[in-house]
Amino acid sequence: MKNRTQFMMSKSDPASSLRAELASKIASLIGNEENRITEIPGVSLHRRNAPTPPCRTTYHPGIIVVAQGCKHVNLGKSSFIYDAAHYLLTAVDLPIVSWVAEATQEIPCLVLSLKLDISMVRDLLSREEIHVAGASSDSPAMSIGVTTPEFLGACCRLLDLLNRPEDIPFLSGLIQREIVYRILRGPEGARPARDCNSR
C-alpha cells in the first residue's frame, strides 16, 4: 500500500520526486565531503551540514541547483533565495554575498553547480527554432528559475554519468546542452540571451 501511495504521489508531483532523486544522487556521490569537483567538465557538488555565515565571493557564469536545503545571495541591493524548487542563473561574473540558510546534519544542503558554457548558449540562440523574450536593460544580472521535471530529469541523467565514466566524453556535453536548452525555453531564458549577446 505504501509503495502504491508513493507511486501516486510521484505521478501527481513529478518535480518533487525528481528533486528527492537528485538530492539522493548528490548525497551518494559526495559522501561526507563538503566539495567535489567531478570528472564531468564544469560540474561540481557541494554539501553543508549547517547554515554558514555570509561570505563575499564572485559567482561566475553558471547554474546552481539546490537539491535540498536553501541558499541566499545578495547582489548589491537585490536579494535572491533559491532552494529545491528554484535554481540560480548567472551569465556574467558577479561579486556577491552568499550563505547557506537551511542545512542540518540530518538534512544537509546539497548543491549541483554547473558552469555555463557561453559558446553553447550562443550556438543554441543562433537556431531559429528558439525564440527568447528580451530582458530589460535594468533587470539584475542574476535570476531565479523554477526547477521543472524536464530540467531536473536532465540534471539527474548528468550525474548518472559519474557511475559510467566511459560515457562522459560522449554524453555530458549533450545533457548539459539540454539543460541550457530547458533554461532558454523557460521564462528565465532572457537572462543568458541578453548577457551573452552583449559580450
Secondary structure by P-SEA (a helix, b strand, c coil): caaaaaaaaaaacaaaaaaaaaaaaaaaaaccccccccccccbbbbbbcbbbcbbbbbbccbbbbcccbbbbbbcccbbbbbcccbbbbbccccbbbbbbccccccccbbbbbbbbcaaaaaaaaacccbbbbbbcccccccccccccaaaaaaaaaaaaaccccccccccaaaaaaaaaaaaaaccaaaaaaaaaaac
